Amino acid sequence: MTAFFYILFGVGVLYSVITFLLGQLLDFVEVDIDFDDDGLFDAQVSPFKPMMIATFLTTFGGLGLIFQYKGQWHPIFIVVVALAGALALCAIIYFAVMVPLYKAQNTSAVAQSRVIGYRGKVTIPIREGKFGKITYIINGNTYSAPAKSFSGKEFQAGEEVLIIDIQKNVYYVDGTKKGGM
């Protein structure tokens, strides 16, 4: 039983580290990934995010190890207490952190249709046929988004661009003309 809890704890910690590193790595490496929103959780934030899975696995394994170490309780009792503790912590994080952040994000976000025609600045270079990243400011709020070139032109970090179209949360941009809009 101890090995089971060690495995869960280790998988939870390893999963956390790997998702963090991959998230950071994919921000700096040009990777073409098509993110389709299937609409599974349009009305609310999904409880099956990597953070929640890692929290559950790590907490369940950790509590199991703690209760096995601290006393001579029945294995079923240890599993039930570890499961209840992991579910309770996940519920607290979900309802106290994730849902309020999701609601705050949705209330401050600007409709994508209103963004077309705004200027932005390239923060990660946009190469031919590859994703880059732009930032733009609307109503004093700064937003960032994945971007591709509308015309196939490459853009370097710091260049000003014009948002031409948005498809599947990818912002298609083109160069701005001197003299402005």
Long-range contacts (C-beta under 8 A, 24 or more apart in sequence): 1-64, 1-68, 1-75, 1-78, 2-65, 2-68, 4-64, 5-60, 5-61, 5-62, 5-64, 5-65, 5-68, 5-82, 6-61, 6-65, 7-61, 8-57, 8-58, 8-60, 8-61, 8-64, 9-57, 9-58, 9-61, 9-62, 9-64, 9-65, 10-61, 11-57, 11-61, 12-54, 12-55, 12-56, 12-57, 12-58, 12-59, 12-60, 12-61, 12-62, 13-54, 13-58, 15-50, 15-53, 15-54, 15-57, 16-50, 16-51, 16-54, 16-58, 19-50, 19-51, 19-54, 27-124, 27-133, 28-124, 30-127, 30-130, 30-131, 30-132, 31-131, 32-129, 32-130, 32-131, 34-168, 35-168, 35-169, 36-168, 37-168, 37-169, 44-99, 44-102, 45-98, 45-99, 45-102, 47-90, 47-94, 47-98, 49-98, 51-93, 51-98, 52-90, 52-93, 52-94, 52-98, 55-86, 55-89, 55-90, 55-93, 56-86, 56-87, 56-89, 56-90, 57-86, 59-85, 59-86, 59-89, 59-90, 60-85, 60-86, 108-141, 109-143, 110-138, 110-139, 110-141, 110-143, 112-166, 112-169, 113-166, 114-138, 115-163, 115-166, 115-171, 116-163, 116-164, 116-165, 116-166, 117-162, 117-163, 117-181, 118-162, 118-163, 119-160, 119-161, 119-162, 119-163, 119-176, 119-181, 120-145, 120-147, 120-160, 120-161, 120-162, 120-163, 120-171, 120-173, 121-158, 121-159, 121-160, 121-161, 122-147, 122-155, 122-156, 122-157, 122-158, 122-159, 122-160, 122-161, 122-173, 123-157, 124-157, 125-154, 125-155, 125-156, 125-157, 126-154, 126-155, 126-161, 126-173, 127-154, 128-152, 128-153, 128-154, 131-170, 134-161, 134-163, 134-171, 134-173, 136-163, 145-169, 145-170, 145-171, 146-170, 146-171, 147-171, 147-172, 147-173, 148-172, 148-173, 149-173, 149-174, 150-174, 151-175
